[in-house]
């Protein structure tokens, strides 16, 4: 065979293998991370149920999770966020997900088990 054809076949085979591996490995990792984050958000909702004042304040101003002054007044929250940094990141980046229905949609009875 011609060298150009061999290179093209080799590149095509490499592409197909890479694509196949990304479908095999990628989604499992992403879903695993999403499942873990969903569980941590569930724990956060349980925390908020026990701390209604914090819940109200964070819903009104999610950026309070970055306030050293606020966290100093609410040490339980500071400890929780330190143990669950992904929850803090999700609150800052996607507060509507955390405080809305996004994490509750397919788990109607998941909080307060």
N, C-alpha and C positions, 0 to 999 in steps of 0.2 A: 504494500500500500504506500501511497504517497505520504510524505512526512506531514504535510498540511492537514491531510485527512486524519492521520493518527493524532495530531495535536487537538484537532476539533473533537474527535471522539473522546479523548482523554479529558478535555475540559468539560464536555457534556456529561461524562460519567461522574466527574468530580462534583459538578453542579447537582446532579440527581442525588448523589449520596449525601451531600450537605443538606439539601432540601429535605430528604427523607429523615435524616437525623434530627433536624430542627423540629419536625413534626412529632418525632418520637420523644425527644427529650424536653424541648422548650415548653409546651403546654403543661406538662406534668409539674415542672418547677414553678411556673407561674400560678397554676391552680393551687399548688401546695402553699405558696406564699400568700395567695389570696385567702385561702382557708384559715391560715394562721392569723392573718390580719383580721378576718371576720370574727374569729374567736376572741382576739384581744379587744376588738370594738365591743363585743358582747360583754366582756368583763368591764369595760369602761362604762357602758350603759348601766350595769349593775352598780358600779361605783357612784354614778350620778344619781341613781335612785336613792342611795343612802346619803347623798349630799345635795339636797334640792337647791340650796342657795347657789352653790357652785354651778350646778346644772343651768340655772337661769342666767347667771352671769356669763358663762361660756357660750351659751346660745346667742346672747346679745353681742358678745365680743370674743370670738374665738381666739384672737391674738393675745388674750390674757395668758395663754399657755407660754408665751415668750417673756412675760413680765416677771422679773426677779422679785419685785415688790409684792405682786399678787401671789406668787408661789411661796414666798416667805410667810404670808398670812395663811396659806392653805397648804400646810406641810404634807397632808395625806395626798393631795393632788400632785404635788412635786414628787413624792416618792413613787406614785403610780406611773407618772410620765417618765421618770428615770428608768423604771423597770420595763416600760413599754414605749421606747422611742418612736416606733413606727406609728403608734396611735397619735403621738404629738405631731408627727409629720403630716399625718392624714388630716388632723384637725386644722392645721395651718393651711394646707394645700387644697383640701376638699371639705370644708366645714358642712356644706349642705349634705354631703354623703353621710358624714358622721351623725349629724343631728336630724337628718331626714329619714327616709324610708329605704335608702339604698342597701344598707346592711341588714335590713329586716324583711325585705321583700319575700324571700323564699323560706323564711324561718319564722312563721307567725308566732309560735310560742317559745321562742328561744331564750328570751330574757326572763330572769327570775325562775329558773328551774328548780 
